[in-house]
Amino acid sequence: MPTPENTAPDYLDLPVGEFLDRVASDSPAPGGGSVAAVAVALAAGLAGMAARLSTGQLYDASELADQADASRRRVAPLARADAESYGRVLDAYCEPDPETRTARARDALSGAADVPLAVAEAGSEVVAIASRLAAEGNPNLEGDALAAVLLAGAGVRAAAALVGINLSSANVEDDRLRKANSLVDTTAATVRRATEGDG
């Protein structure tokens, strides 16, 4: 059976319905990391829209739109990168020699933690942008900005959980887990402030 590394398409080129069908299929990819990347990219798109329609309320709305676009462009390709990194994990588990298999799997799992960490970093940026738009931007777009806050916040939590799972499975302890957990804490506080301000 081919691994995700060998078959992962550019998910951004798929119709939404086909991407959803692939997520729901019996293939291991696209999985949680790819979905988290797409969720953050969608949130960044909402933030960009809200910023572009907030030029009457915010002097730096165009700059916020540019920041949201930059986050979207950076995180969207990580949907495929996550599937490819997981493909390397599956390839490693197919190694016939037990010692080599263990070493390759450990390295692949450790490497697979980098993609969701990058997703979490981008998601944290999007939460910060969208929360400002929800509070100070065009009031007609408050719901869209809050949707971006919540969607990106969920992407951060999901991606950070994957960082922890990959590092734990690799039996690796380094600064990446601390960084992922810090992103979760910071983002959760911003999400709380944004949603409490709404209520």
Residue, then its C-alpha position, 0 to 999 in steps of 0.5 A: m500500500p503506498t504511503p501518504e508521502n508518496t501519494a499526498p496531493d496538494y490538498l489546496d487544489l482539491p474541491v472542498g468535498e473531495f478533501l472532506d471525503r479523503v479526511a473521512s476515508d480509511s487512508p491515514a492521510p489527510g489526518g489531524g495535522s492536515v485538518a488543523a492546518v486547513a482550519v487555521a488557513l480558513a481562519a486566516g482567510l476570515a481574518g483577512m476579509a474582516a480586516r479589508l472590510s474594517t478600513g473605516q474602523l481601524y487605521d491599520a486594517s490593511e496591515l492586519a489584512d496583509q498579516a492574515d494573508a501571510s499567515r494563510r499562505r504560510v500555513a495552508p501548504l502545511a496540510r500537505a507537509d503534515a501528510e508527507s511527514y506522517g508518510r515518513v513515519l509509516d515508511a519507518y515502521c515498515e523497516p524490516d530490521p528492528e533496530t533500524r526500524t526503532a531509530r528511523a521511527r524515532d527520527a521520523l516521529s521527532g521530525a513529524a512534530d515540526v509541522p504541527l508546531a508550525v501550524a500552532e505558531a501560525g494559528s496563534e498569530v491568526v487568533a491575535i489578529a482576529s481578536r483585535l478585529a472582533a473587538e475594534g473592527n467593523p461591527n458587521l464582521e464581528g461574527d466572522a472575526l470571532a469565528a476566526v478566533l475560535l477556529a484558529g484557537a482550535g487549530v492551535r490546540a489540535a496541533a499542539a496535541l499532535v506535537g506532544i503525541n509525536l514527541s512522546s511516541a519518539n521518546v524525545e524531550d526538547d523545547r518544542l513541547r514547552k513551546a507548543n504548550s505556551l502557544v496553547d496557553t497564550t491563545a486560550a487566554t486571547v480566545r477567552r478575552a475575545t469571547e467574553g467581550d462578545g457576551 
